[in-house]
Structure formats: structure tokens, C-alpha cells
Amino acid sequence: MKQDRLQVLKMIEEGKVSAAEGLRLLEAFETRREGESARGQWLRIKVTHLSSGRSKATVNVPLSLVETGLRFVPGGKLSLGQGGRIDVQELLEMIRSGQAGKLIEVTAEDEDARVEIFVD
């Protein structure tokens, strides 16, 4: 948990998030429900090239920060080129219901990308 806090502070320092956004992320650590384990509770986002299957990016976010972070998504939708959108509210509902494994897969041929979202 200390490492997560340091990561948030580094994001503030680098200007990736504002001080107010960073504070909300730090507060998310404090509001974690009692008894909820942070171990093994990750939202994993994988972005791969459609044409080659090679990895473009991988992002791992502790579930305890997901809801706070998704509040910053404009319009409640994540866009992937012309190929698709990810509804943030729908994603949150899947996470809250305890679903695990692959939750969403979206492809965008115009961006040569596939986005897969998992909960581990």
C-alpha cells in the first residue's frame, strides 16, 4: 500500500494528475472497505496490435483505485478510435458484482488495436 501512495505522489509531481485528483486517489486507500483484501485484486488492461498480436501497452491498477480513477473519464465513456467505446458505468457494475477474468474486449481496426480488460 505504501508503494501505491508513492506512485500517486510521483504522478502529482510529474503533473500527470492535479493535486486535487491525487488527493482523491490517496483518499481511496483510506476508504477501502474493512475486510477487503487488496492482494490479487487488480484491474489489468492489455492493448495489443491487431495485425501482429504484439503488445502495445499493459496497465495494472489496484481495484481499490479504479472507481476513483474512472471518475475522471469525460462523458463516462472510453473511446478506442472509431472501433468502439467502453462504458465506464457498465465496467464499474461488473467490478462491483465481483466478476473476474476477462470483462471487456474491444477492437478498433482503424487504430490496429485490441483492448482487453481483466480482473485478477
N, C-alpha and C positions, 0 to 999 in steps of 0.2 A: 504494500500500500504506500510506503514511503517513496518508492520509485515512481509510482503513478503521480504523486504530488509534485515530485521534482520535474517530471515530464511536463506537467501543466505549467509550472513556473517557467520552465525553459520556453514553452510556447508563447507565454506572455512576453518574456524577454526578447524573443525573436520577432515579435509583432504578428505572430500567426493568429492570435486571439487577443481581444482587448482585455483590460484588467477586469472589467465587469463580467465578461464571458468566462475568464479564468476563475473568478470568484465563484460563479455558479458551478463550474466543474469541480472545484475544491469542496464546495458545499455538498455535492453529490456523494462524496466519500462519507460525510458526516451523517447523511440521511439514509444510508444503506439500512435496509430493514434488519432488525435483530434476527440472528439465526441464519441469515442468508450467507452462504459461503461464496467468496469471490474466486475460489480455486476452480479452475476448469469452466468458468463462466465467461466465455469470450464471444464477441461478435467478430467473425472473420469475413473480410471482403477480399475476393480474388478477382483480378482483372487480367484477362488473357487475350492475346491476338487470336482472332478467329482463323486467320489464314495459316498461321504456323503453330498455334497452340502454346506458344511461349508466353511466359508470364510478363505482364506489363507492370503490375503493382499488386502488393498484398498489404492489407491493413488489418491489424488486430486491435480491437477496442474492448476494454473490460465492460461487461454488461452493466455494471454499476454506473457507467458514464454515458451509455448510449442514449437514454431518454433525454438527458440534459443536452447532449451534443446535437441531437436531432431537432431540438427547438430552434436552432439557428438556420434550418433549411428554409429558404424563401419559398412561400407558397405551399409548403408541405409536400413537395414532390422533388425527387432527384432525377435529373434528366441525363440520358445517355444518347447524345446525338439525336437523330431522327428515329432511332430504333426502339426507343422505349422510355418509360418513366417508372420510377419506383415510388409508390405511395407510402410516405413516412408513417401515416397513421395505421395503415394495414400492417406494415413491418412491426411497429410497436405492439400491436394487438397479438401478433404471432409470438413475439418475445414474451409478453406478459402471460400468455396462455401456457408457457412452458415448452413450446415446440423446440425441438433440437434437430440437428442435421442441416441439410440444405433447405433454406426458407424461400429463396427467390433466385431465379436465373433470368437475366435479361440480355439479349443480344442486339447489337447495333452494327449492321453491315457497313453503313457509311463511315463508322468510326473504327471498323475492323476490330471490334471488341466484344467480349462476353464478360458480364459481371455476375458473379455468384456470391450470395450472402448466406453464411452458415452460422449456427450457434453450436459451440462445442462446450 
